Amino acid sequence: MTQRASRAFDWGTEEWEKAGRRALDLAITVSTGWEGRAPAPIASPEEVRRRFQEPLPLTGVPFEEVAERLEAAAELSTYIGHPRWLAYITSSPAPVGVLADLVVSAVNPNLGLWRGGPAGTAIELSRSTG
């Protein structure tokens, strides 16, 4: 049986470090080691769909369960950054961009108005006015 997740949104340093390490390890795994895997999953579309047919939880779940689902999804994903991925014209995510997304997500600015994200709004304005 799944352990019920805490409803607290305010993690302490230890929880952030443990969960962050696991997420960072997954990001590193999906961004390196290209020689050891194909650029796309070898599973059939039916097999991929079958792996994700369980219903979504109706209540909070521990981060470990979320991480397991992320790892399963990553395993069955196409790696656009793979050197042998020759379809479509998209760029690979730069590691610095992945980490910047992490920080921006933590700040969670609302750039729809100045008070919701003054720094982000100023950056956007400076980019649009040259």
Order of alpha helices (4+ residues) and beta strands (2+ residues): alpha-alpha-alpha-alpha-alpha
